Amino acid sequence: MTVGSLRELLWYLALTSGWLAIILLGSGWYARRRFRAFLKFPLTEEVEHLTHVWEKRVSLWTAAGLTFSGLSIICLVSWLIAGMIP
């Protein structure tokens, strides 16, 4: 594997994971909105169940989005370092 092809791979990985991070963080934001909306409803068994479901989704989507964001930054830094290698 040459440095040029490694550089391309890192660039595409950084770009893809960056876009995935945006999508996942957007999903986390939507889940947080739904969770807060369910907190305003009168408490029934179904609302309580849905509140727990959306609360779990908030942490899941946000954690996944932050993970992909970190992966994108690592790939971008690696891409920059690979560009310095002759």
C-alpha positions in Angstrom: 0.0 0.0 0.0 1.4 3.3 -1.0 1.3 6.5 1.1 -1.0 8.1 -1.6 -3.6 5.4 -1.4 -3.4 5.4 2.4 -3.9 9.1 2.3 -7.0 8.7 0.1 -8.4 6.1 2.4 -7.9 8.3 5.4 -9.6 11.2 3.6 -12.6 9.2 2.6 -12.9 7.7 6.1 -12.7 11.1 7.7 -15.3 12.5 5.3 -17.7 9.6 5.8 -17.4 9.4 9.5 -17.9 13.2 9.7 -21.1 13.1 7.8 -22.3 10.1 9.9 -21.5 12.1 13.1 -23.7 14.9 11.9 -26.6 12.5 11.1 -26.2 10.7 14.4 -26.0 13.9 16.5 -29.1 15.2 14.7 -30.9 11.9 15.6 -29.8 12.5 19.2 -31.2 16.0 19.1 -34.5 14.7 17.8 -34.6 12.0 20.5 -34.0 14.6 23.2 -36.9 16.7 21.8 -39.2 13.7 21.9 -38.1 12.8 25.4 -38.8 16.3 26.7 -42.2 16.2 25.0 -43.1 13.0 26.7 -42.2 14.5 30.1 -45.0 17.0 29.6 -47.7 14.4 29.0 -49.9 13.0 31.8 -48.3 10.0 33.3 -49.7 6.7 32.2 -48.1 3.3 31.8 -47.6 3.8 28.1 -46.1 7.3 28.4 -43.8 6.0 31.2 -42.5 3.2 28.9 -42.0 5.6 25.9 -40.2 8.1 28.2 -37.7 5.4 29.1 -37.3 4.3 25.5 -36.6 7.9 24.2 -34.3 8.6 27.2 -32.2 5.5 26.2 -32.2 6.7 22.6 -30.8 10.1 23.6 -27.7 8.6 25.1 -27.3 6.0 22.4 -27.5 8.4 19.4 -25.4 11.1 21.2 -22.6 8.7 22.2 -22.5 7.2 18.6 -22.4 10.7 17.1 -19.5 11.8 19.4 -17.7 8.5 18.7 -17.9 9.1 14.9 -16.9 12.7 15.4 -13.8 11.6 17.2 -13.0 9.1 14.5 -13.3 11.8 11.9 -10.9 14.0 13.7 -8.4 11.2 14.2 -8.6 10.3 10.5 -8.2 13.9 9.5 -5.1 14.3 11.6 -3.7 11.1 10.3 -4.4 12.3 6.7 -2.5 15.5 7.5 0.5 13.6 8.9 0.5 11.2 6.0 0.7 14.2 3.7 4.0 15.2 5.3 5.7 11.8 4.6 7.6 12.0 1.3 
